[in-house]
Amino acid sequence: MTDVYVSAHTVSVHIGRPPPEVFDFITTCSSWPRWHPATVSVAGAVDHPAREGEVIVEKVRHGILRDTFPWEVMECRPPERWQIRGKSKRYGQKVKITYALNPRDGGTLWEREMRFYLPGWFALLDRLFFAAMLRRNSETAVRQLKELLESP
């Protein structure tokens, strides 16, 4: 079965902290369960800003679905760009996530782009259900990260 490019979405938020601080926090993957609603746990290169070639293993929960994603850092250009790609162990979908950070108004504009490549049969389910759920999770994640980083 061939993978089909299904969809992508980008969410962004302004965070009242400088780009190097935001970059270090969001690429230190041990912080993910604190702000991303789907992240259950992480392992691997999680105690420092993950660098190119390093691997993070994330256990996720989307509603009733559980899965594990081994993510490889494909690009790391502090403090402006970070990209990971992974493949679901259970369902086979491939995902690429890119973080872009730009200085803006005394803080950081953070953009998070997520691209999905799914096995043929999964593409239909994505259109019916998963794409909207994943977008909501992404929107919640950037909002929660902003609140976390801007709290005293």
Beta strands, then each sheet from edge to edge (+ up, - down):
strand 1: 3-15
strand 2: 39-44
strand 3: 55-62
strand 4: 65-77
strand 5: 81-87
strand 6: 94-104
strand 7: 107-119
sheet 1: 1+ 7- 6+ 5- 4+ 3- 2+
end
